[in-house]
Amino acid sequence: MYKYDQYDQSIVDARVDEFRDQARRRLAGEITEDQFKPLRLKNGLYLQLHAYMLRVAIPYGTLDSRQMRKLAYIARTYDRGYGHFTTRQNIQYNWIKLEEAPDILADLATVEMHAIQTSGESIRNVSSDQYAGASADEIADPRPWAELIRQATTFHPEFSYLPRKFKIAVIASAEDRAAMRLHDIGLRLVANDAGDLGFEVYVGGGMGRTPFIAPLIRAFLPVDHLFSYCEAVLRVWNRTARRDNIHKQRVKILVHQMGAEAFAAAVEAEWQEILPNKSDVPRAEFDRIAAYFTPPAFEAGDREPDRADPDFAVWLDQNVKPHKHPGYAIVNISLKPIGGIPGDASADQIDLMADLAERHSFDELRVTHAQNIVLPHVRKADLYTIWQALVDAGLAESNLDLISDIIACPGLDYCSLANARSIPVAQKIATRFAGRQRDLGELKLKISGCINACGHHHAGHIGILGVDKKGTENYQLLLGGSGAEDASLGKITGPGFSEDGIVDAIERVTDQYIAVRQDGERFLDTYRRVGMDGFKEAIYG
């Protein structure tokens, strides 16, 4: 994984000192909250319902045990003993005191971490495939490119005051595990017929009140022109986007209004203006960064684990994925215990995962788009030992990609923007289906507590949107969404439901799925075959 050089460290240290003075002035009353707001947002600090929330960047979801232990330390020292892992592969702390926020940033800086550009109208944390460097289906590790983008876009002077936030994802496999087409820019590393590497470039995806799936605007961008082309995309948007209406400022709106073909043409024209005067990706710099992502020293052997313990066998089948190297496996640690809060982990659990990574995964962990944790390089011989440790820590739920593996935003329990609670609904659904979720198979359920869609409800096979209906929490039900390579947006089934009513409605949906599914069909396959009409009567009677 990437290690800070002297420039990275000096930048982060300087930002800590700068923010410490800004916080001091706010606490002393020398600046108002309105003056302080843009300053704290540039450092990942939000003012929520009950306290400040700090969002810490985990670039492309990769971190080591030293950094993971620091996250546990922050949870114990400055929060209430836990952290919340997010869909952008970050971690959030929900109970932060303003006077202690500079100390947290200083602690993070000691382990090469920060909260820069995790909020505000900036280029956010670059996300990637949580199996990068481990999965056999990728053509190359995408993380060196993600790191190049991170470095190029941090404090970029031209893009420091964008119309709205901007999100970029980089993957390198046909299977999309990062919801790449629901980003402002989605990049998929591919090879042409000559074997040269390049990117498919998708622009204009996103969720919120107006969700869009990003169209392909360039089928092959040579890797040596990654910076200049992305800069051209941002320039076209930055100059052209509306700034008078917060709901119409995202690049997805501009692409939709112009049309993908016209937007692509504008980007190409801008790109040609940049190219003659642009020194693009420096090969020496790429090689320097790529050296940090060389594969670990894998050992020979491919001994399969003993499956005599039935609970262990279930966990193997559900949460452990194939690795590109014989004898190794990818371990998914579920942060979705039945009845728990999706994405939360206690300080003790965070420490345990750090210990497991140090002992069994070449000192590396990943945060996933689905709010779970991955140990990317585990010897098959160690799987049973790891599973036992996870069982003892309450982290061995065998539910990856099942109905209880829920993506959920914090909702009205924490967020000042929310209209409804997400957490209690997620807990009730997981509890209701605990005994039958394996029979349902792959079924991705996602919940948002407001139209901003932080829970990605549009991309759920089953999605739930909490809204306010005359002062009462009401939950809309959506079917048919996907954030994977077969990306689609869910459709609202009809009138909404109460908190308990939405759980009952989902049970009627799943009962209907079981009744009409064909052999081998996932829920999403069945929905696409029978359509909304195949479910509506079962839902509403």
N, C-alpha and C positions, 0 to 999 in steps of 0.2 A: 504494500500500500504506500501511497505517497507520503513523503516526509517533508516538513517545512525546511526551506533554506533560510538564509539570513534575512532575505527580503520579506518572505512570508511572515516570519516571526516579528520583524520590526514593524510591519504594517499592523499586525494584530495588537501588539503591545501599545503602539501609538493610539490606536482606536480605543483601547481600554482607558488610557489616561485622558483622552478627550471626553469620553462618556462620563468618567468619574467627575470631571469638572461640570459637565452639563447637569448631572443629577444633583450635585451640590448646589448649584444655582437654583434649580427647581425647588429643592427642599428649603432653601433659604428665602424663597419667595422673590428671587431676583428675576425670574422669568415665569410667565403664566403657563398653564397647562396647554393652551393653544400653541404657544411658542415651543413648548417642550415636545409636543406630540410628534412632529416630523423627525426630531432628533432621536427619540426613543424607538420609533418604528424602524429607523435605519439600523438599530441594534437589536431587533427582534423582541422588543418589549411592548406588550399590549396591555391596556387597561380593561379588564374584564368585569364581570358582575361583582365579584367579591374581593378581588385582589389583582395585582399585576400578573401577567403570564409571560414567561420568557420562552422563546423558541430557539433552540440550539441547532445549528447546521451540522448535518452529517453528510458531507458531499458523497453523492452516488451511493449512499447507504453503507459505506465501508468504515470500520473502525477497529481498533485493537483492544486488548484487555486493559491496558493502562488507561485508555480513554474511557472505556466502559466503566471501570472502577471510579473514575472521576465523576461520571454521571450519577453513580450510586452515592458518592460522597455529597454531591450537590443536593440530591433528593433528601438525604438525612439532615444536612446542615441548614439548608435554606428553604426547603419545602416541607411537606408533611409525610415524607418517607416513601414517595413514589414518583415516577415519571410517566408520561404518556407519549408513546411512539406514534408517529403520524404517517399519513399517506404520501408525504413528500420525503420520507426516509429521515425525518428529523425527530427530535424529542422535545416535548413541552413540559414546563413546570407551571402549575396553576396557582400557587400560593406564594408569590414572590413579594418581598418588601422592597420598595424603591431604594431605601438607604443601603440595602445589601446587594442590589443588582450589580454595581461596579465590582464588588468583590467576587461575585460569581464569574463575571467575564474575565477577571484576572486569574481565577482558578482555572478556567477553561484554557486560557492562553498558555498555561504551563504544560498542557498536553496537546498542543497544536489544534485547538478547537476555538470556535467563536460563534457569535450569533449575527454576524454581519449579513445584511440583505436577506434575512429570513422573513422580512415583512416590508411594508411600504411599497411604493411604486418603483420597484427595481427588478432586476433579473434575479430570480429566487434560486434556492439550492438546486443544482443540477442533479437530476435523478437518473437511475439506470437499472439494469437487470440485477436483481439480488443474487443470481447465480453466475454473474460474470466471472470469467476465469476458471469456472468449475464445470459448466455445462458442456456436454458434447455437441450440442446443436448450434453453437456460435461459431462464426468464421474467424473471430479474433476477440480479444478482451476489449470491450468498449470503454473501459474506465480511463485509459490514458487520454482518450479524446474528451471524455467528460471533464477530466482534470484540466486539460488545455482550455476548454470553454470556461471553466470556473476561474482560472487565472486571468483569462482575457476579459471577462465581464465583471470582475470585482473592481469597483470604483472606476469603471469606464466613464470618462468625462462626458462623452456624448449621450450616454444612456443612464445618467444618474437621476434624471427627473422625467421618467416615462409617463405616458398617459395613464397607465395602470400597471399592475404587476405582470411579470412575464416569466413563463415556465418552459424549461427545456428538458427533454429526455433523450438519452442515447442508448440504443440497444444494438445487438449484433446477431440476432437469431430470428428465424421465421416466427417462432412463438413469442408473442409479446407479453412479457410478465410485468411490464412497467406502465401499462395504459398509455403507450407512446402517442397514439393518435388523439388523445384527449389533452394534449399539451399545446402551447402556443407554437413551439417548434418541436417536432418529433423527428429524430434522426435514426435511421436504421442502416448499419454498416452492411454493405453488400459487395460482391465481386462481379465484375463484368466478364464477358467471354474471354478476354485476354488475361484474366486473373488479377487485374488491377483492383485495388480497394477504392470504394467510394461510398457515398451516402444517398439513400432515398431521403428526400426532404419533404416533410409534411408540415403545413402551416395552417393555423386557424382552428385548432381544437380547443375544447374547454367545456366546462359545465356551468353552474350558476343558473340564473333565470332564463338564459338563452343558450342551451347546450348545442355544441356542434362537434362533429367528427372531422378532424383535419383532413383536407384533401391533399393528394400528392401534387406538389408543384414542380418538382424536379426528380426525374427517375434515377439520375446518376450524377452526383457531384463529386469530382475527384477530391480525395482527402486533402490534398495540398491547398485546396481553396475553401476549406471549411470556414475560416474566420471571415474572409471577405464576403462570402455569400450570406452568412448569418448576419453580418453587419448590414448588408444590403436590405435584407428582410426587415431588420429593426429600423433602418433609416426610412424606408417607405412608410412603415406604420407610424413611427414617431412624428414624421412630418404631416401625415395625412389624417391620422385618427382624430376623432372629435374629443375635445377636452371640456365641453360644456355639459356633458351628461355622463355621469359615472356608469350608467348601465350600457353605454354604447361606445366605450373607450377601448375595450379589448381588441386585439388583432383579429379575433374570430369574427367580430362584427364587420370589420373592414373587408376581410376576405369574402364574407357572405354578400355584402353590398356590392362589391366590385365584381364578384365572380372569381373563381379560382384561376381561370385562364388569364383574365385581365390583371389580376394581382401578380401572377407569375411573370407576366410580361413586364410589369413595372419593376419587379425585383431584378429581372434579367438586365433591364436597361440601367438600373442603378448599379448593378454589379459591374457592368462594363465600364462605368465611370470610375469605379474604385480600382479595378484591376491594374491599369497602367502605373498607378502610383502606390500600389499596396504590396508590401512584403508580407506574404501570407504565412502559413504554418512553417516556422523554421525547423528543418529536419533535425538539427542538432538538439533543439529544445525538446522536440517530440521524443527523440531517443533517450534524452536525460530522464524525462518523466516516465517513459515506458519501462525503463530499467527498474523502477520501483514496483512494477507489476509483473515481474518475472514469476513463473510458476514455482511453488515450493518444491523442496527436495522430496518428492514422493518416493515411498518405499515400494519394492516389488511385492507381489502377492495379492490374492483376491479371495481369501477365505470368507465364506458366507457366515453370517451370524446364526447361532442356534435359535430356532423358532419354537422351542418347546413351550415357552411361556406364552399363552394365547394373547394376553394383553400386549405383550411386547410385539408379537407378530402383527397385531392390528396396527400398532404405532408404526412399525416398519412399512407396512403397506400404504399407510395414509400420509405419513409425515416425512418419509425418507425418499429422496429422489436420486436417480443415477448420476454418477460422476464421470467425467471424461477419462479418468485414470482408473484402471483396474485395481480393485482392493480398497477403493475409497467411495464415499457416499456424501450426499448433501443432506444435512439435517435441518428440518424446519421446526423451530420451537414455537409452539402456539402460545400467544398471549390472549387467548380467548377461552379461559376456563368456563365451564357451564355456570351461569349465574354471575360471572365476573364482569368487569368493565373492559370492553374491547380495547386493546392497545396499551393497557396499564401494566406496569411492572413495579414491584416493590424494590427498595434499595437492596434488600437481601437477595432477591431474585436477579437483579442486575449484576451484583457481585458474583453470584453463582455462574451466570452465563459467561462472565469474564474469565472465571477460573476454568470452565470447560473449554473455552476457546484457547486459552494459554496451554492447557495440557493436551488437547485433542484436535485442534483445528489450526495449527500453525499460527496461533495468536491472532486470529482474524474472525470478525463477526460482520454480519450484514443486517441492516434494517430493511424490511420489505415494504413494498407499496401497500400491502394488505395489513400492515401494522403488526407483523410478527418479526421474529429474529431468526437468522440463519447462521449455522456453523457450516461454512462452505467446503471444508476439506477434512473429512473425518474418516479414519481407517474403519473398515467394516468390523474389524476385530474389537473396536472400542464402542460399538453402538449400544451394546447391552449395558455397559457401565454408564454411558451417558444417559440412557433411558432411566436407569434406576435413580440417578441423581435428579433428573427432571421430575420423576414421580414424587420424590421426597420434597421437592420445592413447589409442587403444584403447577408444574409447567409441562406436563406430559399428555395434555389433551390430544387425542388422535382425531383431529377434526379439520385438517388442512383442506380448504376448498369445499367443505361441507356447510350446511345451513347455519351452524353455530359459529363458523369462522367469519364473523360479521365485521364489516367495515362500518364504523360509526363515528360521527363527530361528537364533541363534548355536549352539544345541545344546550338547552336552557339551564342545565345544572351549573354551567360555567360561563357560557358565551353571552355577551350583551346583545348580539345580533339575532340570536335564536328566537323562534316563535314557539317551539315545543321541545320537550325532552326527548333525547335519543337513547340515553343509557338505560333507563328502566324498560323501554321497549325491547332493546337488544337482550337484556337479561331475561325477560319473560319468554321471548322467542327461543333463546338457547335452552332454557329450562323445559319448555313445552316439547321440543323436538329431540331432547337428549337421547332418548331410547330408540329413535327410529331414523336418525340422520344418515346412517350408512346405507340404509335401503333407498334413500332419496338420491344418493350419489352426488356428483358435483352440482352444487347449487349455491351460487354466490349472491348473498343478501347484503344490501347496503342501505344505511339509514342516515338521513340528514335532518337536522332540526330546524332548517330554514332554507329558503330558495337559493342561498349562496352555494349549497351543494358540497360542503366540505366532506360529507360522508359519501359522495359520489353515487347518490341514489339513481341518477340517470343511467349509470353503467352496471347496475345490478341485474342479474337474472330476475331477481325480485328486488324492487326498490321501494323505499318508504320515504315520504317527504312529510315532515311535520309542519303544519301551518296553524295560524291563529284564525279561528272561526267564531267571531262575535265573543271574544274573550275566553274561548275554550280551545284546548289543544285538540287538533284534528289531524288525522293521518291519511294522506293519499297513498294509494297502492299503485305501483308501476310494474309492468312485466316486459321482459324481452330485451333488456339492456346487456351490453358486454363491453368491457374495457380491453379485451384481448385482441388478437390479430383479426378476429371476426367482429370488429367493433360495431356496436349498434346502440341506439338510444331507447330506453324503456318508454312505454306508453302508459298513460294514466288509464286505469280500468273504469273509473266512474266516481261516484260520490265517495267521500272519505269516511273514516271510522274513528271511534274513540280509541283510547290506549288499549283496552282489553279487546275491543272489536277488531283492531288490526291484526292481533295475534290469531283470533278466530278465523279471520278472512284468509290469512296465510295458510292455515290448516286446511281450509276448503280448497285453496289453490293446489296444495301438494297432494291432497286426496284425489283431485281430478287428474293431476299429472300421473299418479300411479294407475289410475283407471284407464287412461288412454295412451300411455306411452307404449312404444314398440321396443323390441329387443335392442339393447345397447344405446338407447336414446338418453342423453342428458335432459334435464329439465328444459334447457334452452333449445335443444333440438326439437323437442315435442312442441314447445310454444311456437316455434317458427313453422312447424308443419301444420298445426291446427289453428293458429292465429288467436287473436283476442276472443273471437266468438266461441272458441273451444273452451274458454275458461269463464266467461262472463256470467253465464247462467249459474254455474256452480258457486260463484262468489256472491251474487246478489239474489239468486233464487227466482 
